[in-house]
Amino acid sequence: MAEGGTRRRRAFIGSFTAAGGPGIVMAAVHPESGALSLLGSVGGVPDPSYLALAPGGDTLYAVSETAEGAVAAYRVHGERPELAGSPVPVGGSGPTHLSVHDGHVLTANYGSGSVTVVPVRADGTLEAAPSGHLQHTGSGPHHKRQRGPHVHQVQSAPCGRWAVSVDLGTDSVRVCTLRRGTPAVHREFALRPGSGPRHLAFHPDGRYAYVVNELTPTVTVCRWEGDSGSLQPLAEIPVLPGAPAGDAYPSGIVVSPDGRHVWIATRGEDVLTAFAVDGEVLRLIGTVPCGGHWPRALAESRGVLYAANERSGNVTWFAVDPATGLPRYEGSVEVPAASCVVLD
């Protein structure tokens, strides 16, 4: 606890233990600059590559991105997370993302192309088994990456009524319901064949959604109708100012809390792109180096942007110019095989 009884701000960093990562790392966040200071880490659960905090901030959930696939809960009261109960098998392979939705943890299982639902108990721990499972079907034109479904993300819509899953393998976004712990598809929305959608971020006004595409370095601007659970693609925009020099695989996407800017990380090019939001249009402002190699995920908190750089093994942070939205490099901490960062 900080002085005056307020809880100090914290960051939680996931990593790939199979690539030398320490597991889950906790860091203190400087109250003014947003700089990170590493506190402690916990291992034991393999490849906790993606994390999500419970609404109260006392429990952290992590996928175990393995062939078997699992999700785990942690208490985060001290200087290192503590495992709260045994990891729960999700019945799907390679979970890459998770979120908290309507009293459940949902995992996006990339390898098996499915979504798993695990109920959350009143104390924040997980039930011992999933309550539901949704298998995606379909494929895409990319002969190596789209032979079948590959769910890369699942999250709540802004109204909380829908769960939205993004499928790289089928070039589509599914809007789902969750009733008594059982997921069901409400509607499926097609994006351009071969685009390979990876992650989606909603505008804070709840009227737009932005889908970052991995197989082509673009972002698709969509109109979102929360009442009907409808997603309408409007335009697909390049995330780089010119043709990429080599590999270019967009990964993380973040919308600023005021809705004025969108940031996207691109692996290979190893840059962060800043866009200005102008109604239905995204206007590219510029790019800056990510401060490492292979930026896998982004996070924003209080005007500071964070990038988890997997292959260089570090987390970098940037002060964001409030007028232009351009990030300015401020610092870095070493975390081998860093894969995501979340802040409370």
Secondary structure as UniProt FT lines:
FT   HELIX           3..5
FT   STRAND          10..15
FT   HELIX           17..19
FT   STRAND          24..29
FT   TURN            31..33
FT   STRAND          36..42
FT   STRAND          51..53
FT   TURN            55..56
FT   STRAND          59..64
FT   STRAND          70..75
FT   STRAND          82..83
FT   STRAND          88..89
FT   STRAND          95..101
FT   TURN            102..103
FT   STRAND          104..109
FT   TURN            110..113
FT   STRAND          114..120
FT   TURN            122..123
FT   STRAND          132..135
FT   TURN            143..145
FT   STRAND          151..156
FT   TURN            158..159
FT   STRAND          163..167
FT   TURN            168..171
FT   STRAND          172..179
FT   TURN            180..181
FT   STRAND          182..190
FT   TURN            193..194
FT   STRAND          197..202
FT   TURN            204..205
FT   STRAND          208..213
FT   TURN            214..217
FT   STRAND          218..225
FT   TURN            226..229
FT   STRAND          230..238
FT   STRAND          249..255
FT   TURN            257..258
FT   STRAND          261..267
FT   TURN            268..270
FT   STRAND          271..278
FT   TURN            279..280
FT   STRAND          281..289
FT   STRAND          295..301
FT   TURN            302..303
FT   STRAND          304..309
FT   TURN            310..313
FT   STRAND          314..320
FT   TURN            322..324
FT   STRAND          327..334
FT   TURN            336..337
FT   STRAND          338..343
//
